[in-house]
Amino acid sequence: MYKYDHIDQTLIDQRVIQFRDQVERRLKGTLAEEEFRPLRLQNGLYHQRHAYMLRVAIPYGLLSAKQLRTLALIADKYDRAYGHFTTRQNIQFNWVELEQTPDILAELAKVQMHAIQTSGNCIRNITSDAFAGVAADEYIDPRPICELLRQWSSLHPEFAHLPRKFKFAINGAKEDRTVLLCHDVGIELKKNPAGELLADIYAGGGMGRTPILGSLIKKDLSWQVLPSYLTALLRVYNRFGRRDSLYKARIKILVKALGPQEFARQVESEWLHVHNSEKNSDDNFSQAEWERVAKHFTRPTYQKRNTLSHEAILATSPETERAAFARWLERNVKAHQIPGYASVILSLKPHGTVAPGDATSTQMNAIADLADQYSFGELRVTHEQNLVLADVEQSKLFELWQEAKKQFVALPNIGLLTDIIACPGGDFCSLANAKSLPIAKAIQERFDDLDYLFDLGDITLNISGCINSCGHHHVGNIGVLGVDKDGEEWYQITLGGEQGNNASIGKVIGPSFYANEIPDVMTSLINTYVEQRTPGELFIDAYRRLGVNPFKEAAYRNNGKQSKESGKSLIAA
């Protein structure tokens, strides 16, 4: 993985010193909150319902075991012994004290981590495929491009005060595991027949109040000119993006207003100016820059192994545990580029016990040990809020499974109904209209039968506590959105969303439900699918074949009629 040079380290060390001074002045009262707010947000520090929350960047989801141990230390020393992994491959600490935040940033700096640009109207943490560099379907390892763009965008003075926050996703594989089309800019990497690295650029995607899929605005762009082209794109957005309305400030609104073709034309015009300007002649990436960064993403020292068949892997386990081990292999183990190796997903979605994406400090330390023992000391954070050990020998999968079970991260529910994506919601976030975590817990408790979940097959369920859509409910096959009605918490259901190559935005089925109705609503939706599916048909395919009406009728047939008093019971739980 990328290692900081002197410039990188000096930059984050200086940021710690600057922020320590700012916090001291705030605590003394010589720096007003309205002046301090933009400064703390530049360092990822939010003020939420009960405490400050610190969001730490994990660039393109890549972590070392040493870094994970530092996150565990921070959780123990400065928080409540856990952290929350997010859909954007960050980690959040929800209970930090203001006076201790400079010390936390100093701890992070020791292991080449920071919280810069995890908030504010700037270019946020760049996300990518959690299986980058090892995925069997990969065209090109996107990590060198991710790192080059991270360095290009870090504290970029021209883009520090954009109309609104700005998010990149970068993919280099056949399957899109980045939700590419739901980002402000999505970059699809590929190679032409001559072996040259090119990029297709999608712009104007996003969720929130107005969910829109990104549009293709540039094909076959050379990787070397990405900085000048993206500079042109951001300048068009900076110049014409709405600053008069928080809800209309994202680039998706500008692209929709102009139309993708006109937006692309304006970017092209600006790019010609940037590209031909003597002042900006050094903006683009050179081969030397590629080599400087790419050398950090060479393959580890894999052992020479033969690829094991599924039967051979199963044979490494005793017969008494074979059925359970087989389930885990099916859902949590993914194909690898190197013979004899596999990638393993550790589930942070235990049924009904903790919030989706949460990991305790004990778990983090143990997973760091597993990374050292089984995966060359590295791990990844997924968009779905799970963790990945990317380089595990197939012959050691049973041994790893046994260890993962001890930490309660071996549940074989990856891609199933209870592998829920959820934001922290109203339990923490001051923006939320409703709680997300009790809803996720209730659904996981209702659908706790693994036999049944395996029979249902792949279903994505995403939950957001407000219209900001941090839980990405728009692209869940089933989405749940918390809404406020006269000071009460209600929940709206969407169906038909999908992430990946066939990305689509779900549609609201009708009026919202009380919290304690949601498990029954889910049961009605799932029963409708089971009753009307064809052999082997997935939920999303059945929905598209049948349309919304049978699901909607089932959802409202026995639900939506509860009293206000009964509706409050789950919320208060």
Secondary structure, DSSP 8 states (H G I E B T S, - for coil): -----HHHHHHHHHHHHHHHHHHHHHHHTSS-HHHHHHHHHTTTEEE-SSSEEEEE--GGGEEEHHHHHHHHHHHHHHSSSEEEE-TTS-EEEEEE-GGGHHHHHHHHHHTT---TTSSSSSB---EE-TTTTTBTTBSS--HHHHHHHHHHHTT-GGGSS-SS-B-EEEE-BSS--S-GGGSSEEEEEEE-TT--EEEEEEE--B-TTS-B--EEEEEEEEGGGHHHHHHHHHHHHHHHS--S-GGG-SHHHHHHHH-HHHHHHHHHHHHHHHHH-GGGTT-S--HHHHHHHHGGG------------HHHHHTTS-GGGHHHHHHHHHHHEEEBSSTTEEEEEE----TTTS-TTEEEHHHHHHHHHHHHHHSTTEEEE-TTS-EEEEEEEGGGHHHHHHHHHHTT---S-TTSTTS-EE--GGGT-TT-SS-SHHHHHHHHHHT--HHHHHHH----EEEESSTT-TT-GGGSSEEEEEEEETTEEEEEEEE--B-STT-B--EE-SS-EEGGGHHHHHHHHHHHHHHH--TT--HHHHHHHH-SHHHHHHHHHS-S---HHHHHHHHH-
